[in-house]
Amino acid sequence: QVQLVESGGGLVQAGGSLRLSCAASGPIFRVNNMSWYRRAPGKQRELVATMPSGGNTNYADSVRGRFTISRDNAKNTVYLQMNNLKPEDTAVYYCYAQIETAYSTFGTQSTYWGQGTQVTVSS
């Protein structure tokens, strides 16, 4: 019963900052890829940032240089530091993780999604 719990969303003025957090809990053997997605009003879900367990990161062009993804493997937690926020960043942000559970066949992984957290940037 793995669960991803998100926090940190809110309302902020343009140019401000927010820090999102996503903690995985349950019978976890290993957390592999962790990512952040977002879905803006009237748009499809898009990948914002991703960070495999190896540490390499990748960002959407629209957020590169402003957002930073990081993770604390000991806490099974991923963060998204969002600086210089713009109104176009307004969206529901979702945490995503690929996890090997303690009770699954070794080497297999399942995908999990957080419940989503609203980020609203006003101008």
ChimeraX attribute file (.defattr): number of C-alpha atoms within 10 A of each C-alpha:
attribute: neighborCount
match mode: 1-to-1
recipient: residues
	/A:1	7
	/A:2	15
	/A:3	17
	/A:4	21
	/A:5	17
	/A:6	22
	/A:7	18
	/A:8	15
	/A:9	18
	/A:10	14
	/A:11	14
	/A:12	18
	/A:13	14
	/A:14	17
	/A:15	14
	/A:16	14
	/A:17	17
	/A:18	18
	/A:19	16
	/A:20	21
	/A:21	21
	/A:22	29
	/A:23	18
	/A:24	23
	/A:25	14
	/A:26	11
	/A:27	15
	/A:28	17
	/A:29	15
	/A:30	16
	/A:31	19
	/A:32	18
	/A:33	16
	/A:34	26
	/A:35	26
	/A:36	25
	/A:37	19
	/A:38	23
	/A:39	19
	/A:40	17
	/A:41	11
	/A:42	6
	/A:43	9
	/A:44	9
	/A:45	15
	/A:46	14
	/A:47	17
	/A:48	23
	/A:49	23
	/A:50	25
	/A:51	20
	/A:52	16
	/A:53	15
	/A:54	8
	/A:55	11
	/A:56	9
	/A:57	15
	/A:58	16
	/A:59	19
	/A:60	14
	/A:61	9
	/A:62	11
	/A:63	17
	/A:64	12
	/A:65	12
	/A:66	14
	/A:67	20
	/A:68	19
	/A:69	22
	/A:70	19
	/A:71	20
	/A:72	10
	/A:73	12
	/A:74	6
	/A:75	10
	/A:76	18
	/A:77	20
	/A:78	24
	/A:79	22
	/A:80	23
	/A:81	15
	/A:82	20
	/A:83	17
	/A:84	15
	/A:85	23
	/A:86	20
	/A:87	15
	/A:88	14
	/A:89	20
	/A:90	20
	/A:91	21
	/A:92	18
	/A:93	27
	/A:94	25
	/A:95	29
	/A:96	23
	/A:97	27
	/A:98	19
	/A:99	22
	/A:100	21
	/A:101	20
	/A:102	12
	/A:103	9
	/A:104	13
	/A:105	9
	/A:106	10
	/A:107	10
	/A:108	10
	/A:109	17
	/A:110	13
	/A:111	13
	/A:112	16
	/A:113	20
	/A:114	19
	/A:115	16
	/A:116	22
	/A:117	21
	/A:118	18
	/A:119	22
	/A:120	20
	/A:121	20
	/A:122	16
	/A:123	10
